[in-house]
Structures are given as structure tokens and as C-alpha cells.
Amino acid sequence: MALIKNPNEIRLAMLGCSAGNGHPYSWSAMFNGYDRESMTKECPYAGIPAYLNKEPSDTLTIPGAKVTHICCTGDGGFTAEQVAKCSRIPNVVEKPTDVIGQVDAVIIATDIGNEHVMRARPFVEAGLPVFVDKPLADNAPDLRVFSDWVAAGKPIMSSSAMRYAKEFLPYRLSTRELGELRFVSITTPKSWETYGIHALESIYPILGPGFLTARNTGTAERNIVHLKHRCGADAVVVATGDMYGSFGCLQLCGTAG
């Protein structure tokens, strides 16, 4: 049975907001386009209009889908009406569950991992496809809930865009020219809880499954995580709060290169 009635006209709901996270603005714009003047003047995250304004309008949006509904429950410091104005969303609803029966799928646009089971549950139980912002979960019990839902065939996705970064594609395809990998490192700014997934999803498609141990030898502000992989490689993932010049610095060292 198809999850979406009309794959050429997918209706999406953008749900939730959290402090420091502008994804309701930017993700909605990737489907709907945006009001350039309003976004530039009113979006509380200056970086969002800065990069949106650099993208040609004919390549910005994802065809076949629109964000048709929005509800900004949470403590994001902005309202659903503000996002709707900037990102051309026609319907603002009071409660997230108001979108059930009105949309084909939902996007949970908050980055607080311990809220995601609660936020996702009504839509998972309603049979709607759900995309969850990273991190999917930040504790083992909630991860087990999501694992059980996925095992039951519920359509749930969560990911970092770094898994698909074109810059890393050659190494996702093959590292043969490097010989046997011995050491891998990847860096990111901000917190381990919210940005560690970007670093991990950069290296996971290269190394594949088989991580054996993980040990954080850093601090809450400067996470230095040493991972051992069954292929024999050591990996070090660094997430340091103010290290903004470091996002996505990948190093691969092998027996031949």
C-alpha cells in the first residue's frame, strides 16, 4: 500500500521549534521557496537568509512537495506565523495533531533528542511517515522505542546531510587506494548532543558497521571520542563548542596513503 496518495503533490507539516534551531525556516524554504525580503529582515538566524540568498531560485526547491501546515510548539523564540510568512506556508495550526488527516507526512524540526518519542508518537500511531531532526534520540530507552517502531514497519527517517555530502562520495565508494585504514578523524563545532551526529554520519558510510567501543576522553564542552572499528581502524571524533572553522574536516590514513 502506497504511503503517499499523490507522489507529485506531497503535503508536509513542519512541527515544533527549539532554541538555537532555525530548521523550520530553512527546511520549509527548501520546499516552498521563500519571501526574500521577509526572510532577510525577520529570520532570527542571519545565516539562513545568507545561504538561501546565494542559491538560484530554480535549484532551491524540491519538486513535488510543499510544506502546507506548520505548528511551532516549543521554546524556539519565534512563532509559526513568522515562519509561515517567510517560508510561504499557507496554514498555521494550534496543535501538532491538528495536521493529522490534512498532510501526507510530517517533519519534526526540533533538535532535543529526549522529546522526539513524545513528538513523533501521535503520527507514528496514525500511520504517517515521519522525518525527525537530529539527534533522533539521546538516550537508550527512547532509541529502543524508535527501533521497535522501525522493526514494526513504521516509516521513520532521521539523518545528517553529511551522510550524503558530495565531497566525501569518493571515499564512500572506495578507500582501496589508501590500503587498509588505520586512522580516521572528523571534526565538528557545537555540542556532541546536537552536532556529533554530523561527524558520525560522515564516517559511518566509509567504515560501515562494526564499531566495537567508544570512549569520550574530553569534557562537556570539548568532546574527544575515540572509537575502535572491527576493520582495525581507530577513529577520533571531535566536537568542540566554538570550533566553527572545523566543520567536516575529514582525515583518512591507511597503509598505502
C-alpha positions in Angstrom: 0.0 0.0 0.0 1.4 3.4 -1.0 2.2 5.7 1.8 1.5 8.8 -0.3 -1.7 9.3 -2.3 -0.1 11.6 -4.9 3.7 11.5 -5.1 3.7 14.6 -7.2 1.8 16.7 -4.6 3.1 15.7 -1.2 1.7 17.7 1.6 4.1 18.2 4.6 3.7 19.6 8.1 6.6 21.3 9.8 6.3 20.7 13.5 8.0 22.1 16.6 10.7 24.6 17.4 13.7 24.6 19.8 16.2 27.3 20.9 19.0 27.9 18.5 17.5 25.8 15.7 16.3 27.6 12.6 15.3 24.5 10.6 11.6 25.4 10.5 12.6 28.4 8.4 15.3 26.8 6.2 13.7 23.4 5.6 10.3 25.0 4.7 12.1 27.2 2.2 13.7 24.2 0.6 10.2 23.0 -0.4 8.2 26.3 -0.7 10.7 28.9 -1.7 10.7 32.0 0.5 9.9 35.6 0.7 13.3 37.1 0.2 12.6 40.4 1.9 10.8 38.9 4.9 13.4 36.2 5.4 16.3 38.6 5.2 14.8 41.1 7.6 12.9 38.9 10.0 14.5 35.5 10.3 16.3 35.4 13.7 19.1 33.3 12.2 21.1 35.5 9.9 23.0 32.6 8.4 19.8 31.2 6.9 19.0 34.0 4.5 22.7 34.4 3.9 22.9 31.0 2.3 19.4 30.9 0.8 20.0 34.2 -1.0 23.1 32.6 -2.7 21.0 29.7 -4.2 19.4 30.2 -7.6 15.7 30.1 -7.3 15.4 27.4 -9.9 17.5 25.0 -7.9 16.4 25.9 -4.4 13.2 23.9 -4.0 12.5 20.2 -4.0 9.8 19.5 -6.6 6.6 17.5 -5.9 6.3 18.5 -2.2 5.2 21.6 -0.2 5.0 22.4 3.4 1.3 23.2 3.8 1.0 23.3 7.6 3.1 24.5 10.4 2.9 24.4 14.2 5.7 25.8 16.3 5.2 24.3 19.8 8.4 24.6 21.9 10.8 27.3 23.0 12.3 28.5 19.8 11.9 32.2 20.3 9.8 32.6 17.2 6.2 31.9 16.1 4.6 29.7 13.5 3.1 32.8 11.9 6.6 34.3 11.5 7.9 31.2 9.8 4.8 30.9 7.6 5.3 34.5 6.4 8.9 33.9 5.5 8.6 30.5 4.0 5.2 30.8 2.3 3.3 28.2 4.4 -0.5 28.7 4.0 -1.8 27.0 7.1 -0.9 27.6 10.8 -2.4 25.2 13.3 -2.6 25.4 17.1 -1.7 21.8 18.0 0.6 19.4 16.1 -2.1 16.7 15.9 -4.4 19.1 14.0 -2.4 18.2 10.9 -3.5 14.5 11.0 -5.8 13.9 8.0 -4.5 17.2 6.4 -1.0 16.1 5.3 0.8 13.1 3.9 3.9 13.3 6.1 5.4 15.3 9.0 8.8 16.8 9.8 9.7 17.2 13.4 12.1 20.1 13.3 13.5 20.1 16.8 16.9 19.0 18.0 16.1 17.9 21.5 16.5 14.2 21.4 14.6 13.4 24.6 11.5 15.0 23.2 11.3 13.1 19.9 9.5 10.0 21.0 6.8 12.2 22.5 6.6 14.4 19.5 6.6 11.5 17.0 4.2 9.1 18.7 0.8 10.5 17.5 2.0 10.5 13.9 3.6 7.1 14.0 0.4 5.7 15.5 -1.6 7.4 12.8 0.5 5.8 10.2 2.0 8.9 8.8 5.6 9.0 7.5 7.8 10.9 10.0 11.2 12.6 9.5 12.9 13.5 12.7 15.6 16.2 13.1 18.9 15.1 14.6 19.6 13.6 17.0 16.8 11.0 16.7 17.3 10.1 20.4 19.8 11.0 23.0 19.1 8.1 25.4 18.9 4.3 25.2 15.2 3.9 26.2 14.0 6.3 23.5 16.3 4.7 20.9 14.7 1.3 21.7 11.2 2.8 21.1 12.3 4.1 17.7 14.0 0.7 16.9 10.8 -1.1 17.8 8.7 1.2 15.6 11.1 0.7 12.6 11.1 -3.1 13.2 7.3 -2.9 13.0 7.5 -1.3 9.6 6.7 2.3 10.7 8.0 4.8 8.1 10.5 6.8 10.1 13.7 8.6 9.0 16.4 10.7 10.6 19.7 11.6 9.2 22.5 14.1 8.9 23.1 15.7 5.5 26.8 14.8 5.9 26.0 11.2 5.1 25.3 12.4 1.5 28.0 15.1 1.2 29.3 15.0 -2.3 32.8 15.9 -1.1 33.0 12.5 0.7 31.5 10.5 -2.1 34.8 9.1 -3.5 35.6 7.6 -0.1 32.1 6.2 0.4 32.6 4.3 -2.9 36.1 3.0 -2.1 39.2 3.6 0.0 41.2 0.9 -1.8 43.9 3.3 -2.9 44.6 4.1 0.8 45.2 0.4 1.6 43.9 -0.8 5.0 42.6 2.1 7.0 44.4 2.6 10.3 43.2 6.0 11.5 40.2 8.2 10.8 39.3 11.6 12.2 36.4 14.0 11.8 35.6 17.3 13.4 32.6 19.5 14.2 31.7 22.6 16.2 28.9 22.9 18.7 27.7 20.2 21.1 28.2 16.5 20.9 24.4 16.0 21.6 23.3 18.0 18.5 26.3 18.0 16.1 28.0 14.8 17.0 25.7 13.1 14.5 27.0 15.2 11.7 30.5 13.9 12.4 29.5 10.3 12.9 27.4 10.2 9.7 30.4 11.5 7.8 32.5 8.4 8.7 29.9 5.7 9.1 29.3 5.2 5.3 33.1 5.0 4.8 33.8 2.5 7.6 30.5 0.7 7.7 29.0 -1.2 10.6 31.4 -2.7 13.1 32.2 -0.1 15.8 33.3 -2.0 18.8 34.0 0.5 21.6 33.5 4.2 22.2 35.2 6.3 24.9 34.9 10.1 25.4 38.1 11.4 26.8 37.1 15.1 26.6 34.8 17.3 28.5 31.2 18.5 28.1 32.4 21.5 26.0 35.3 19.7 24.2 34.2 16.1 23.3 37.0 13.9 22.0 35.5 10.5 21.3 37.8 7.5 20.5 36.1 4.7 18.5 37.5 1.3 17.6 36.3 -0.4 14.5 36.5 -4.1 13.6 38.4 -3.3 10.4 41.3 -2.4 12.7 41.0 1.3 12.4 40.9 3.8 15.2 38.6 6.8 14.7 38.6 10.1 16.7 35.5 12.3 16.5 36.0 15.8 18.0 33.1 18.1 18.8 34.2 21.4 20.3 31.6 24.2 21.0 33.4 27.2 19.5 35.4 25.4 16.8 33.5 26.9 13.9 36.3 26.7 11.4 36.4 22.9 11.8 33.1 21.6 10.4 33.6 18.4 8.4 37.4 18.2 8.4 37.9 14.5 7.4 41.2 12.7 7.6 41.7 9.1 6.4 45.0 7.4 6.9 45.9 3.9 5.5 48.7 1.6 4.9 49.2 2.9 1.4 48.1 6.5 1.6 
